[in-house]
Amino acid sequence: MDFVSHALWGGIAFGRRTGKVFLFAAGISLLPDLLSEGLFAVLHLIGIGGMPSWDLGHPNIAAYPTWAQYLYNGTHSFVLFTLAFLLIWMLARKPVWVVGAWGLHIMIDIPTHSLELFPTPFLWPLSDFKVDGVAWGHPIVFVADMLLLFAVYSLWLARKKRQRRLPSIHTGDAQPVTPADGTHAARSSRR
């Protein structure tokens, strides 16, 4: 999936509580690509690390040095994500759900990466199995992603707007509802 979509999906799925949590979730969702492809691009630009040329377009992962392939495999492994999530849970003594944005990144990449360009090694290091998905740049996938993002964010923003207009029972703004005859539902005049 593209960089922006990963951030938006991570933010909406794991960061709806506050703006800071949203940005944190979006950032976590970007980390697998920043720590692999982002680093690869920087190293290529400064001419170190044995990075392949991009003259003919984005090179496949097989063209990269072995260390870079391991880095990509690690950041895109659901096995390593699960271990990291459990370790963070143990250390925090509670699940840190915002870290789930990393797992969501991997789940999105599985069907949206083809074997031709950066297939997702989600079972690494247990298996080299990869899914030959439909590349995220394909018009059907790209348009579907944009429409889904538009729909999800529209619903979320509409819900937030509706919640801001309604008084909250937690702030004491809401008044208890009483029947039209003036009696309270909890007390009956019949005894």
Buried (B, 14 or more C-beta within 10 A) or exposed (E): BBEEBBBBBBBBBBBEEEEEBBEBBBBBBBBBBBBBBBBBBEBBEEEEBEBBEEEEEBBEBEEBBEEBBBBBBBBBBBBBBEEBBEEBBEEEEEEEBBBBBBBBBBBBBBBBBBEEBBBBBBBBEEEEEBBEBBBBEEEEBBEEBBEEBEEBEEEEEEEEEEEEEEEEEEEEEEEEEEEEEEEEEEEEEEE
